[in-house]
Amino acid sequence: MIHAADVREWRDRDVVDAQSHKIGLLEAVYVDTATDEPAMATVRIGLPTRHRLVFVPLADAIAGPDYLRVCSVKALVRQAPSIGTDDVLPAEQEEAIFKHYGLDYKPGAAGERQLARR
């Protein structure tokens, strides 16, 4: 299991898919608010003058010597919902991220967000 503190140390490291195709650079980690365990990461992709952050699930991610390997394929990640590099994830966009990857979205009983940036 990868812990949030461990993944934060990997900021600006390569994020690769299962076939070792580089997706982009790790920007931030988002934890599940119910468990405080890493759930998603943002990956910086795009041209240097037009970067954006896409979300990728961290389930079964593996930390290598200079990379973080995720289970999602590069093409799927690049099509994921994104935010600008200086933006914050709007609450109303959380569910779309989970749906993109075929994951269940479970906000809190009082409507609390499922993801929190760490």
GITAUR-V234038 format. One record per residue. N is the residue number from 1. RES is the residue in three letters. SS is DSSP state (hx for helix, st for strand, lp for the rest). PHI is phi in radians with two decimals (none if undefined). Layout:
N|RES|SS|PHI ; N|RES|SS|PHI
This chain:
1|MET|lp|none ; 2|ILE|lp|-1.69 ; 3|HIS|lp|-1.70 ; 4|ALA|hx|-0.97 ; 5|ALA|hx|-1.11 ; 6|ASP|hx|-1.14 ; 7|VAL|hx|-1.15 ; 8|ARG|hx|-1.03 ; 9|GLU|lp|-1.18 ; 10|TRP|lp|-1.61 ; 11|ARG|lp|-0.92 ; 12|ASP|lp|1.25 ; 13|ARG|lp|-1.55 ; 14|ASP|st|-1.14 ; 15|VAL|st|-1.92 ; 16|VAL|st|-2.16 ; 17|ASP|lp|-1.56 ; 18|ALA|lp|-1.07 ; 19|GLN|lp|-1.64 ; 20|SER|lp|1.17 ; 21|HIS|lp|-1.38 ; 22|LYS|st|-1.19 ; 23|ILE|st|-1.66 ; 24|GLY|st|2.99 ; 25|LEU|st|-1.96 ; 26|LEU|st|-1.15 ; 27|GLU|st|-1.86 ; 28|ALA|st|-2.67 ; 29|VAL|st|-2.02 ; 30|TYR|st|-2.03 ; 31|VAL|st|-1.76 ; 32|ASP|st|-1.30 ; 33|THR|lp|-1.17 ; 34|ALA|lp|-1.37 ; 35|THR|lp|-2.01 ; 36|ASP|lp|1.08 ; 37|GLU|lp|-1.76 ; 38|PRO|st|-1.00 ; 39|ALA|st|-2.12 ; 40|MET|st|-2.45 ; 41|ALA|st|-2.33 ; 42|THR|st|-1.77 ; 43|VAL|st|-2.10 ; 44|ARG|st|-1.41 ; 45|ILE|st|-2.29 ; 46|GLY|lp|1.82 ; 47|LEU|lp|-1.27 ; 48|PRO|lp|-0.92 ; 49|THR|lp|-1.59 ; 50|ARG|lp|-2.41 ; 51|HIS|lp|-1.22 ; 52|ARG|st|-2.53 ; 53|LEU|st|-1.92 ; 54|VAL|st|-1.93 ; 55|PHE|st|-1.73 ; 56|VAL|st|-2.46 ; 57|PRO|st|-1.16 ; 58|LEU|lp|-1.79 ; 59|ALA|lp|-1.02 ; 60|ASP|lp|1.11 ; 61|ALA|lp|-1.19 ; 62|ILE|st|-2.16 ; 63|ALA|st|-1.60 ; 64|GLY|lp|-1.76 ; 65|PRO|lp|-1.11 ; 66|ASP|lp|-2.53 ; 67|TYR|st|-2.68 ; 68|LEU|st|-2.14 ; 69|ARG|st|-1.68 ; 70|VAL|lp|-1.89 ; 71|CYS|lp|-1.46 ; 72|SER|lp|-1.33 ; 73|VAL|lp|-1.34 ; 74|LYS|hx|-0.94 ; 75|ALA|hx|-1.06 ; 76|LEU|hx|-1.15 ; 77|VAL|hx|-1.12 ; 78|ARG|hx|-1.14 ; 79|GLN|lp|-1.66 ; 80|ALA|lp|-1.20 ; 81|PRO|lp|-0.94 ; 82|SER|st|-2.33 ; 83|ILE|st|-2.34 ; 84|GLY|st|-1.22 ; 85|THR|lp|-1.14 ; 86|ASP|lp|-1.90 ; 87|ASP|lp|-1.66 ; 88|VAL|lp|-1.98 ; 89|LEU|lp|-1.17 ; 90|PRO|lp|-1.18 ; 91|ALA|hx|-0.97 ; 92|GLU|hx|-1.25 ; 93|GLN|hx|-1.72 ; 94|GLU|hx|-1.02 ; 95|GLU|hx|-1.05 ; 96|ALA|hx|-1.07 ; 97|ILE|hx|-1.13 ; 98|PHE|hx|-1.12 ; 99|LYS|hx|-1.09 ; 100|HIS|hx|-1.00 ; 101|TYR|lp|-1.70 ; 102|GLY|lp|1.24 ; 103|LEU|lp|-1.80 ; 104|ASP|lp|-1.27 ; 105|TYR|lp|-1.82 ; 106|LYS|lp|-2.27 ; 107|PRO|lp|-1.21 ; 108|GLY|lp|-1.13 ; 109|ALA|lp|-1.02 ; 110|ALA|lp|-1.73 ; 111|GLY|lp|1.51 ; 112|GLU|lp|-1.09 ; 113|ARG|lp|-1.14 ; 114|GLN|lp|-1.54 ; 115|LEU|st|-1.99 ; 116|ALA|st|-2.42 ; 117|ARG|st|-1.34 ; 118|ARG|lp|-2.08
